[in-house]
Amino acid sequence: YNFGVEATDGGGLSNHCQVHVEIMDENDNAPEITTLSVSSSVPEDSPPGTVVALIKVRDRDSGDNGKVWCELEGESPLSIVASSGSSYKVVTTSALDRERASEHNVTVVASDRGSPP
């Protein structure tokens, strides 16, 4: 914000100046994860790199407070890779074996680069 200030004394002298106020963003918004699509089942002969889910991440803060990165928690043959903009893909990293594990449960964790994140 910019605004002018003028001061006048009792003797008729005055002066003025410009004041510039810059508002800094506080890291007060958590990242939001939206699932765009998810495969309910994936064939075990799917090649590595098969897309299992598409997600979008948004943080309403600005600057570093709004820059987001994602990772997966949990053991699985899946990984998360940045796609375009604020979108990510959950993909297979190796062959799937239904006899070893018929399902995989992972958690997507989104963090911003603010302080504190």
The first five atom37 places (N, CA, C, CB, O) and aatype in JSON, in Angstrom:
{
  "aatype": [18, 2, 13, 7, 19, 6, 0, 16, 3, 7, 7, 7, 10, 15, 2, 8, 4, 5, 19, 8, 19, 6, 9, 12, 3, 6, 2, 3, 2, 0, 14, 6, 9, 16, 16, 10, 15, 19, 15, 15, 15, 19, 14, 6, 3, 15, 14, 14, 7, 16, 19, 19, 0, 10, 9, 11, 19, 1, 3, 1, 3, 15, 7, 3, 2, 7, 11, 19, 17, 4, 6, 10, 6, 7, 6, 15, 14, 10, 15, 9, 19, 0, 15, 15, 7, 15, 15, 18, 11, 19, 19, 16, 16, 15, 0, 10, 3, 1, 6, 1, 0, 15, 6, 8, 2, 19, 16, 19, 19, 0, 15, 3, 1, 7, 15, 14, 14],
  "atom_mask": [
    [1, 1, 1, 1, 1],
    [1, 1, 1, 1, 1],
    [1, 1, 1, 1, 1],
    [1, 1, 1, 0, 1],
    [1, 1, 1, 1, 1],
    [1, 1, 1, 1, 1],
    [1, 1, 1, 1, 1],
    [1, 1, 1, 1, 1],
    [1, 1, 1, 1, 1],
    [1, 1, 1, 0, 1],
    [1, 1, 1, 0, 1],
    [1, 1, 1, 0, 1],
    [1, 1, 1, 1, 1],
    [1, 1, 1, 1, 1],
    [1, 1, 1, 1, 1],
    [1, 1, 1, 1, 1],
    [1, 1, 1, 1, 1],
    [1, 1, 1, 1, 1],
    [1, 1, 1, 1, 1],
    [1, 1, 1, 1, 1],
    [1, 1, 1, 1, 1],
    [1, 1, 1, 1, 1],
    [1, 1, 1, 1, 1],
    [1, 1, 1, 1, 1],
    [1, 1, 1, 1, 1],
    [1, 1, 1, 1, 1],
    [1, 1, 1, 1, 1],
    [1, 1, 1, 1, 1],
    [1, 1, 1, 1, 1],
    [1, 1, 1, 1, 1],
    [1, 1, 1, 1, 1],
    [1, 1, 1, 1, 1],
    [1, 1, 1, 1, 1],
    [1, 1, 1, 1, 1],
    [1, 1, 1, 1, 1],
    [1, 1, 1, 1, 1],
    [1, 1, 1, 1, 1],
    [1, 1, 1, 1, 1],
    [1, 1, 1, 1, 1],
    [1, 1, 1, 1, 1],
    [1, 1, 1, 1, 1],
    [1, 1, 1, 1, 1],
    [1, 1, 1, 1, 1],
    [1, 1, 1, 1, 1],
    [1, 1, 1, 1, 1],
    [1, 1, 1, 1, 1],
    [1, 1, 1, 1, 1],
    [1, 1, 1, 1, 1],
    [1, 1, 1, 0, 1],
    [1, 1, 1, 1, 1],
    [1, 1, 1, 1, 1],
    [1, 1, 1, 1, 1],
    [1, 1, 1, 1, 1],
    [1, 1, 1, 1, 1],
    [1, 1, 1, 1, 1],
    [1, 1, 1, 1, 1],
    [1, 1, 1, 1, 1],
    [1, 1, 1, 1, 1],
    [1, 1, 1, 1, 1],
    [1, 1, 1, 1, 1],
    [1, 1, 1, 1, 1],
    [1, 1, 1, 1, 1],
    [1, 1, 1, 0, 1],
    [1, 1, 1, 1, 1],
    [1, 1, 1, 1, 1],
    [1, 1, 1, 0, 1],
    [1, 1, 1, 1, 1],
    [1, 1, 1, 1, 1],
    [1, 1, 1, 1, 1],
    [1, 1, 1, 1, 1],
    [1, 1, 1, 1, 1],
    [1, 1, 1, 1, 1],
    [1, 1, 1, 1, 1],
    [1, 1, 1, 0, 1],
    [1, 1, 1, 1, 1],
    [1, 1, 1, 1, 1],
    [1, 1, 1, 1, 1],
    [1, 1, 1, 1, 1],
    [1, 1, 1, 1, 1],
    [1, 1, 1, 1, 1],
    [1, 1, 1, 1, 1],
    [1, 1, 1, 1, 1],
    [1, 1, 1, 1, 1],
    [1, 1, 1, 1, 1],
    [1, 1, 1, 0, 1],
    [1, 1, 1, 1, 1],
    [1, 1, 1, 1, 1],
    [1, 1, 1, 1, 1],
    [1, 1, 1, 1, 1],
    [1, 1, 1, 1, 1],
    [1, 1, 1, 1, 1],
    [1, 1, 1, 1, 1],
    [1, 1, 1, 1, 1],
    [1, 1, 1, 1, 1],
    [1, 1, 1, 1, 1],
    [1, 1, 1, 1, 1],
    [1, 1, 1, 1, 1],
    [1, 1, 1, 1, 1],
    [1, 1, 1, 1, 1],
    [1, 1, 1, 1, 1],
    [1, 1, 1, 1, 1],
    [1, 1, 1, 1, 1],
    [1, 1, 1, 1, 1],
    [1, 1, 1, 1, 1],
    [1, 1, 1, 1, 1],
    [1, 1, 1, 1, 1],
    [1, 1, 1, 1, 1],
    [1, 1, 1, 1, 1],
    [1, 1, 1, 1, 1],
    [1, 1, 1, 1, 1],
    [1, 1, 1, 1, 1],
    [1, 1, 1, 1, 1],
    [1, 1, 1, 1, 1],
    [1, 1, 1, 0, 1],
    [1, 1, 1, 1, 1],
    [1, 1, 1, 1, 1],
    [1, 1, 1, 1, 1]
  ],
  "atom_positions": [
    [[0.83, -1.17, 0.0], [0.0, 0.0, 0.0], [0.88, 1.24, 0.0], [-0.95, -0.01, 1.2], [1.92, 1.25, 0.66]],
    [[0.5, 2.26, -0.72], [1.18, 3.55, -0.72], [0.18, 4.61, -0.31], [1.79, 3.87, -2.13], [-0.96, 4.62, -0.76]],
    [[0.62, 5.5, 0.55], [-0.23, 6.63, 0.91], [0.66, 7.78, 1.36], [-1.24, 6.24, 2.03], [1.81, 7.59, 1.77]],
    [[0.11, 8.97, 1.26], [0.84, 10.17, 1.64], [0.46, 10.63, 3.04], [0.0, 0.0, 0.0], [-0.68, 10.44, 3.49]],
    [[1.43, 11.23, 3.72], [1.21, 11.77, 5.05], [1.7, 13.21, 5.04], [1.95, 10.93, 6.16], [2.78, 13.51, 4.53]],
    [[0.88, 14.11, 5.61], [1.28, 15.51, 5.73], [1.16, 15.92, 7.19], [0.39, 16.42, 4.81], [0.17, 15.62, 7.85]],
    [[2.19, 16.61, 7.69], [2.2, 17.1, 9.06], [2.31, 18.62, 9.04], [3.37, 16.47, 9.89], [3.1, 19.18, 8.28]],
    [[1.52, 19.26, 9.87], [1.54, 20.73, 9.96], [1.69, 21.12, 11.43], [0.24, 21.35, 9.34], [1.02, 20.57, 12.3]],
    [[2.59, 22.09, 11.7], [2.73, 22.56, 13.08], [1.89, 23.81, 13.28], [4.2, 22.85, 13.41], [1.28, 24.33, 12.34]],
    [[1.86, 24.3, 14.51], [1.05, 25.46, 14.83], [1.54, 26.74, 14.2], [0.0, 0.0, 0.0], [0.78, 27.71, 14.13]],
    [[2.78, 26.78, 13.71], [3.33, 27.98, 13.1], [3.1, 28.06, 11.61], [0.0, 0.0, 0.0], [3.57, 28.99, 10.96]],
    [[2.39, 27.1, 11.05], [2.09, 27.14, 9.63], [3.07, 26.39, 8.76], [0.0, 0.0, 0.0], [2.92, 26.37, 7.54]],
    [[4.08, 25.77, 9.36], [5.02, 24.97, 8.55], [4.45, 23.56, 8.37], [6.42, 24.91, 9.23], [3.79, 23.01, 9.25]],
    [[4.73, 23.01, 7.23], [4.25, 21.65, 6.97], [5.27, 20.9, 6.13], [2.87, 21.67, 6.25], [6.16, 21.48, 5.52]],
    [[5.12, 19.62, 6.13], [5.95, 18.74, 5.32], [5.13, 17.5, 5.01], [7.3, 18.38, 6.06], [4.15, 17.21, 5.69]],
    [[5.52, 16.78, 4.0], [4.8, 15.57, 3.63], [5.79, 14.51, 3.18], [3.76, 15.87, 2.52], [6.94, 14.79, 2.84]],
    [[5.3, 13.29, 3.18], [6.13, 12.16, 2.7], [5.2, 11.07, 2.2], [7.07, 11.62, 3.83], [4.0, 11.07, 2.46]],
    [[5.77, 10.13, 1.47], [5.06, 8.95, 0.98], [5.41, 7.79, 1.9], [5.43, 8.62, -0.51], [6.57, 7.63, 2.29]],
    [[4.43, 6.98, 2.25], [4.64, 5.79, 3.07], [4.29, 4.58, 2.21], [3.78, 5.84, 4.38], [3.24, 4.52, 1.58]],
    [[5.19, 3.62, 2.21], [4.99, 2.37, 1.46], [4.93, 1.24, 2.48], [6.15, 2.13, 0.4], [5.88, 1.03, 3.23]],
    [[3.82, 0.51, 2.51], [3.65, -0.62, 3.41], [3.53, -1.88, 2.57], [2.39, -0.44, 4.33], [2.65, -1.99, 1.71]],
    [[4.42, -2.81, 2.81], [4.39, -4.1, 2.1], [3.94, -5.17, 3.08], [5.8, -4.46, 1.49], [4.53, -5.32, 4.15]],
    [[2.91, -5.91, 2.72], [2.36, -6.95, 3.59], [2.98, -8.28, 3.2], [0.8, -7.01, 3.49], [2.9, -8.7, 2.05]],
    [[3.6, -8.93, 4.16], [4.25, -10.21, 3.91], [3.27, -11.34, 4.25], [5.55, -10.36, 4.74], [2.53, -11.27, 5.23]],
    [[3.28, -12.36, 3.41], [2.39, -13.5, 3.6], [2.84, -14.33, 4.8], [2.35, -14.37, 2.34], [4.02, -14.63, 4.96]],
    [[1.88, -14.69, 5.64], [2.14, -15.61, 6.74], [1.78, -17.0, 6.27], [1.34, -15.21, 8.04], [0.81, -17.17, 5.52]],
    [[2.53, -17.98, 6.67], [2.27, -19.36, 6.25], [1.11, -19.91, 7.08], [3.55, -20.25, 6.41], [1.31, -20.69, 8.02]],
    [[-0.11, -19.5, 6.72], [-1.27, -19.87, 7.52], [-2.27, -20.77, 6.79], [-1.97, -18.63, 7.98], [-3.36, -21.03, 7.3]],
    [[-1.89, -21.26, 5.62], [-2.75, -22.18, 4.87], [-2.01, -23.48, 4.62], [-3.2, -21.55, 3.53], [-0.88, -23.48, 4.13]],
    [[-2.64, -24.57, 4.95], [-2.06, -25.89, 4.67], [-2.32, -26.25, 3.21], [-2.66, -26.98, 5.62], [-3.31, -25.81, 2.63]],
    [[-1.43, -27.04, 2.6], [-1.68, -27.5, 1.24], [-2.96, -28.34, 1.19], [-0.48, -28.32, 0.71], [-3.29, -29.05, 2.14]],
    [[-3.67, -28.25, 0.07], [-4.89, -29.02, -0.13], [-4.65, -30.01, -1.26], [-6.1, -28.09, -0.45], [-4.13, -29.65, -2.32]],
    [[-5.02, -31.26, -1.04], [-4.84, -32.32, -2.03], [-6.2, -32.69, -2.61], [-4.14, -33.57, -1.41], [-7.15, -32.94, -1.87]],
    [[-6.28, -32.71, -3.93], [-7.5, -33.12, -4.62], [-7.17, -34.31, -5.52], [-8.11, -31.93, -5.45], [-6.24, -34.24, -6.31]],
    [[-7.93, -35.38, -5.39], [-7.75, -36.54, -6.26], [-8.5, -36.29, -7.56], [-8.25, -37.86, -5.56], [-9.72, -36.12, -7.55]],
    [[-7.78, -36.26, -8.66], [-8.4, -36.05, -9.97], [-8.91, -37.35, -10.55], [-7.41, -35.4, -10.93], [-10.0, -37.4, -11.14]],
    [[-8.12, -38.42, -10.39], [-8.57, -39.74, -10.83], [-7.75, -40.8, -10.1], [-8.42, -39.89, -12.39], [-6.61, -40.55, -9.68]],
    [[-8.34, -41.96, -9.95], [-7.65, -43.08, -9.31], [-8.14, -44.37, -9.94], [-7.89, -43.08, -7.75], [-9.33, -44.53, -10.22]],
    [[-7.22, -45.29, -10.17], [-7.58, -46.6, -10.72], [-8.0, -47.5, -9.58], [-6.4, -47.23, -11.53], [-7.26, -47.65, -8.6]],
    [[-9.16, -48.1, -9.68], [-9.62, -48.99, -8.62], [-8.86, -50.31, -8.63], [-11.12, -49.25, -8.76], [-8.73, -50.97, -7.6]],
    [[-8.35, -50.68, -9.79], [-7.53, -51.89, -9.88], [-6.51, -51.71, -11.0], [-8.41, -53.15, -10.13], [-6.76, -51.02, -11.99]],
    [[-5.36, -52.35, -10.82], [-4.28, -52.27, -11.79], [-3.83, -53.71, -12.08], [-3.08, -51.38, -11.26], [-3.52, -54.45, -11.15]],
    [[-3.79, -54.11, -13.33], [-3.35, -55.48, -13.64], [-1.91, -55.72, -13.19], [-3.46, -55.74, -15.16], [-1.06, -54.83, -13.28]],
    [[-1.62, -56.93, -12.7], [-0.29, -57.22, -12.18], [0.77, -57.26, -13.29], [-0.3, -58.53, -11.44], [1.96, -57.22, -12.99]],
    [[0.37, -57.34, -14.54], [1.35, -57.32, -15.63], [1.58, -55.91, -16.17], [0.9, -58.25, -16.76], [2.16, -55.73, -17.24]],
    [[1.1, -54.89, -15.42], [1.3, -53.51, -15.85], [2.77, -53.15, -15.79], [0.47, -52.54, -14.98], [3.45, -53.5, -14.82]],
    [[3.28, -52.46, -16.8], [4.71, -52.1, -16.79], [5.0, -51.0, -15.77], [5.16, -51.66, -18.19], [4.1, -50.24, -15.42]],
    [[6.25, -50.91, -15.31], [6.63, -49.8, -14.43], [6.31, -48.47, -15.11], [8.14, -49.87, -14.06], [6.48, -48.33, -16.32]],
    [[5.84, -47.52, -14.35], [5.46, -46.22, -14.9], [3.97, -46.1, -15.18], [0.0, 0.0, 0.0], [3.5, -45.05, -15.62]],
    [[3.22, -47.19, -14.92], [1.77, -47.14, -15.11], [1.16, -46.16, -14.1], [1.14, -48.55, -14.95], [1.45, -46.22, -12.91]],
    [[0.33, -45.27, -14.6], [-0.31, -44.27, -13.73], [-1.44, -44.93, -12.95], [-0.84, -43.08, -14.57], [-2.34, -45.54, -13.52]],
    [[-1.38, -44.78, -11.63], [-2.38, -45.34, -10.73], [-3.35, -44.25, -10.28], [-1.71, -46.0, -9.52], [-4.54, -44.51, -10.09]],
    [[-2.84, -43.03, -10.09], [-3.69, -41.93, -9.64], [-3.12, -40.6, -10.11], [-3.82, -41.94, -8.09], [-1.91, -40.46, -10.31]],
    [[-4.0, -39.64, -10.28], [-3.61, -38.26, -10.59], [-4.14, -37.38, -9.46], [-4.17, -37.79, -11.98], [-5.3, -37.48, -9.07]],
    [[-3.26, -36.53, -8.93], [-3.69, -35.63, -7.86], [-3.24, -34.2, -8.19], [-3.11, -36.08, -6.5], [-2.33, -33.98, -8.98]],
    [[-3.91, -33.26, -7.56], [-3.56, -31.85, -7.71], [-3.38, -31.3, -6.31], [-4.66, -31.05, -8.51], [-4.15, -31.61, -5.4]],
    [[-2.35, -30.48, -6.13], [-2.05, -29.9, -4.83], [-2.08, -28.39, -4.95], [-0.68, -30.4, -4.3], [-1.56, -27.82, -5.9]],
    [[-2.7, -27.75, -3.95], [-2.83, -26.3, -3.97], [-2.56, -25.76, -2.58], [-4.25, -25.87, -4.47], [-2.99, -26.34, -1.58]],
    [[-1.85, -24.64, -2.52], [-1.63, -23.94, -1.26], [-1.95, -22.47, -1.52], [-0.15, -24.13, -0.72], [-1.36, -21.87, -2.42]],
    [[-2.85, -21.9, -0.75], [-3.31, -20.54, -1.0], [-2.33, -19.47, -0.52], [-4.64, -20.33, -0.34], [-2.59, -18.28, -0.7]],
    [[-1.23, -19.86, 0.09], [-0.21, -18.88, 0.48], [0.58, -18.46, -0.75], [0.73, -19.46, 1.57], [0.42, -19.04, -1.82]],
    [[1.44, -17.45, -0.59], [2.25, -16.98, -1.71], [3.74, -17.19, -1.41], [1.96, -15.49, -2.01], [4.11, -17.51, -0.28]],
    [[4.56, -17.02, -2.42], [6.01, -17.19, -2.27], [6.34, -18.62, -1.85], [0.0, 0.0, 0.0], [5.64, -19.56, -2.22]],
    [[7.43, -18.76, -1.05], [7.81, -20.09, -0.58], [6.71, -20.73, 0.25], [9.09, -20.0, 0.23], [6.6, -21.96, 0.27]],
    [[5.91, -19.94, 0.93], [4.82, -20.48, 1.74], [3.8, -21.23, 0.9], [4.14, -19.36, 2.5], [3.07, -22.07, 1.42]],
    [[3.74, -20.94, -0.39], [2.77, -21.59, -1.27], [3.38, -22.61, -2.21], [0.0, 0.0, 0.0], [2.66, -23.26, -2.97]],
    [[4.71, -22.77, -2.17], [5.35, -23.79, -3.01], [5.25, -25.14, -2.31], [6.85, -23.42, -3.31], [5.65, -25.28, -1.16]],
    [[4.71, -26.12, -3.02], [4.39, -27.41, -2.42], [5.18, -28.53, -3.07], [2.89, -27.68, -2.54], [5.48, -28.49, -4.26]],
    [[5.52, -29.54, -2.28], [6.11, -30.78, -2.78], [5.38, -31.94, -2.13], [7.66, -30.84, -2.5], [4.82, -31.8, -1.05]],
    [[5.38, -33.09, -2.79], [4.65, -34.26, -2.32], [5.57, -35.47, -2.21], [3.47, -34.57, -3.25], [6.57, -35.58, -2.91]],
    [[5.19, -36.36, -1.32], [5.88, -37.64, -1.2], [4.88, -38.68, -0.74], [7.09, -37.55, -0.21], [3.81, -38.36, -0.23]],
    [[5.25, -39.95, -0.91], [4.41, -41.05, -0.47], [4.96, -41.62, 0.82], [4.31, -42.15, -1.56], [6.18, -41.77, 0.98]],
    [[4.08, -41.94, 1.74], [4.46, -42.66, 2.95], [3.93, -44.08, 2.82], [3.9, -41.97, 4.24], [2.82, -44.3, 2.33]],
    [[4.71, -45.03, 3.24], [4.29, -46.42, 3.18], [5.14, -47.19, 2.2], [0.0, 0.0, 0.0], [5.66, -46.65, 1.23]],
    [[5.27, -48.47, 2.49], [6.04, -49.36, 1.64], [5.16, -49.85, 0.5], [6.61, -50.56, 2.46], [4.09, -50.4, 0.73]],
    [[5.62, -49.66, -0.72], [4.87, -50.15, -1.87], [5.71, -50.0, -3.13], [3.52, -49.39, -2.01], [6.72, -49.29, -3.12]],
    [[5.29, -50.65, -4.19], [5.97, -50.5, -5.47], [5.44, -49.29, -6.25], [5.82, -51.77, -6.31], [5.27, -49.35, -7.46]],
    [[5.16, -48.2, -5.52], [4.62, -46.98, -6.12], [5.51, -45.8, -5.78], [3.17, -46.73, -5.64], [6.23, -45.82, -4.78]],
    [[5.45, -44.79, -6.62], [6.15, -43.53, -6.32], [5.29, -42.39, -6.83], [7.59, -43.49, -6.96], [4.33, -42.6, -7.57]],
    [[5.65, -41.18, -6.43], [4.92, -40.0, -6.88], [5.87, -39.13, -7.67], [4.3, -39.22, -5.67], [7.0, -38.89, -7.25]],
    [[5.4, -38.65, -8.81], [6.24, -37.81, -9.67], [5.45, -36.56, -10.07], [6.71, -38.59, -10.94], [4.24, -36.61, -10.3]],
    [[6.17, -35.45, -10.13], [5.53, -34.2, -10.56], [5.11, -34.35, -12.01], [6.5, -32.98, -10.38], [5.83, -34.92, -12.82]],
    [[3.96, -33.83, -12.32], [3.44, -33.89, -13.67], [3.56, -32.51, -14.29], [1.96, -34.4, -13.69], [4.65, -32.12, -14.73]],
    [[2.49, -31.76, -14.33], [2.54, -30.4, -14.87], [1.91, -29.45, -13.86], [1.8, -30.3, -16.25], [0.91, -29.79, -13.21]],
    [[2.49, -28.28, -13.73], [1.96, -27.31, -12.78], [1.97, -27.85, -11.38], [0.0, 0.0, 0.0], [3.03, -28.19, -10.84]],
    [[0.81, -27.94, -10.77], [0.7, -28.45, -9.41], [0.08, -29.84, -9.38], [-0.14, -27.49, -8.56], [-0.5, -30.25, -8.37]],
    [[0.22, -30.57, -10.49], [-0.31, -31.93, -10.58], [0.79, -32.95, -10.38], [-1.0, -32.15, -11.94], [1.96, -32.71, -10.7]],
    [[0.4, -34.1, -9.83], [1.33, -35.2, -9.59], [0.69, -36.49, -10.07], [1.71, -35.29, -8.1], [-0.53, -36.61, -10.12]],
    [[1.55, -37.47, -10.41], [1.1, -38.8, -10.8], [1.64, -39.8, -9.79], [1.56, -39.15, -12.25], [2.81, -39.73, -9.42]],
    [[0.8, -40.71, -9.36], [1.25, -41.87, -8.58], [1.41, -42.98, -9.6], [0.22, -42.25, -7.4], [0.46, -43.35, -10.29]],
    [[2.63, -43.52, -9.69], [2.94, -44.51, -10.71], [3.57, -45.75, -10.1], [3.87, -43.91, -11.77], [4.11, -45.71, -8.99]],
    [[3.48, -46.85, -10.83], [4.16, -48.07, -10.39], [5.66, -47.92, -10.66], [3.59, -49.33, -11.12], [6.06, -47.31, -11.65]],
    [[6.47, -48.48, -9.76], [7.92, -48.41, -9.94], [8.52, -49.76, -10.31], [8.58, -47.9, -8.67], [9.67, -49.83, -10.76]],
    [[7.74, -50.82, -10.13], [8.22, -52.16, -10.46], [7.0, -53.02, -10.78], [9.07, -52.77, -9.29], [5.86, -52.57, -10.69]],
    [[7.26, -54.24, -11.15], [6.17, -55.16, -11.46], [5.34, -55.42, -10.2], [6.72, -56.49, -12.03], [5.87, -55.43, -9.09]],
    [[4.06, -55.62, -10.39], [3.16, -55.93, -9.28], [2.96, -57.44, -9.21], [1.8, -55.19, -9.44], [2.95, -58.12, -10.23]],
    [[2.79, -57.95, -8.0], [2.58, -59.38, -7.81], [1.39, -59.57, -6.88], [3.85, -60.08, -7.24], [1.51, -59.38, -5.67]],
    [[0.25, -59.93, -7.44], [-0.97, -60.06, -6.66], [-0.86, -61.12, -5.59], [-2.13, -60.37, -7.56], [-1.47, -61.0, -4.52]],
    [[-0.09, -62.17, -5.85], [0.05, -63.23, -4.86], [0.84, -62.75, -3.63], [0.75, -64.44, -5.49], [0.61, -63.25, -2.53]],
    [[1.74, -61.83, -3.8], [2.49, -61.26, -2.66], [1.67, -60.21, -1.91], [3.81, -60.63, -3.15], [1.65, -60.2, -0.68]],
    [[1.0, -59.34, -2.66], [0.19, -58.28, -2.06], [-0.94, -57.94, -3.01], [1.05, -57.01, -1.75], [-0.72, -57.51, -4.14]],
    [[-2.17, -58.15, -2.55], [-3.32, -57.89, -3.41], [-3.73, -56.42, -3.38], [-4.49, -58.77, -3.0], [-4.55, -55.99, -4.19]],
    [[-3.18, -55.66, -2.45], [-3.45, -54.23, -2.41], [-2.28, -53.5, -1.73], [-4.78, -53.94, -1.67], [-1.51, -54.09, -0.98]],
    [[-2.19, -52.21, -2.02], [-1.16, -51.36, -1.42], [-1.83, -50.12, -0.88], [-0.05, -50.99, -2.46], [-2.65, -49.49, -1.55]],
    [[-1.47, -49.77, 0.34], [-2.05, -48.59, 0.99], [-0.92, -47.59, 1.23], [-2.77, -48.97, 2.33], [0.01, -47.87, 1.99]],
    [[-1.01, -46.45, 0.6], [-0.01, -45.4, 0.77], [-0.72, -44.09, 1.12], [0.86, -45.23, -0.51], [-1.9, -43.91, 0.85]],
    [[0.04, -43.2, 1.71], [-0.48, -41.88, 2.06], [0.31, -40.84, 1.3], [-0.41, -41.63, 3.6], [1.54, -40.86, 1.3]],
    [[-0.39, -39.91, 0.65], [0.26, -38.79, -0.01], [0.4, -37.67, 1.02], [-0.56, -38.3, -1.28], [-0.57, -37.24, 1.63]],
    [[1.64, -37.21, 1.2], [1.91, -36.12, 2.14], [2.36, -34.9, 1.33], [2.99, -36.52, 3.2], [3.33, -34.98, 0.57]],
    [[1.67, -33.79, 1.49], [2.01, -32.55, 0.82], [2.53, -31.57, 1.87], [0.79, -31.96, 0.03], [1.89, -31.38, 2.9]],
    [[3.67, -30.97, 1.61], [4.25, -29.97, 2.5], [4.6, -28.74, 1.69], [5.51, -30.54, 3.23], [4.95, -28.82, 0.51]],
    [[4.52, -27.58, 2.35], [4.95, -26.37, 1.68], [6.36, -26.01, 2.12], [3.98, -25.21, 1.96], [6.89, -26.6, 3.06]],
    [[6.96, -25.05, 1.45], [8.35, -24.67, 1.73], [8.43, -23.48, 2.68], [9.08, -24.35, 0.43], [9.48, -22.83, 2.79]],
    [[7.31, -23.2, 3.36], [7.28, -22.09, 4.32], [8.04, -22.42, 5.58], [0.0, 0.0, 0.0], [8.55, -23.53, 5.76]],
    [[8.1, -21.45, 6.46], [8.78, -21.65, 7.73], [7.83, -21.26, 8.85], [10.1, -20.83, 7.8], [7.57, -20.06, 9.02]],
    [[7.31, -22.19, 9.62], [7.52, -23.63, 9.5], [6.66, -24.22, 8.39], [7.21, -24.34, 10.84], [5.63, -23.64, 8.03]],
    [[7.08, -25.36, 7.85], [6.3, -25.99, 6.77], [4.97, -26.53, 7.29], [7.1, -27.13, 6.12], [4.19, -27.08, 6.51]]
  ]
}
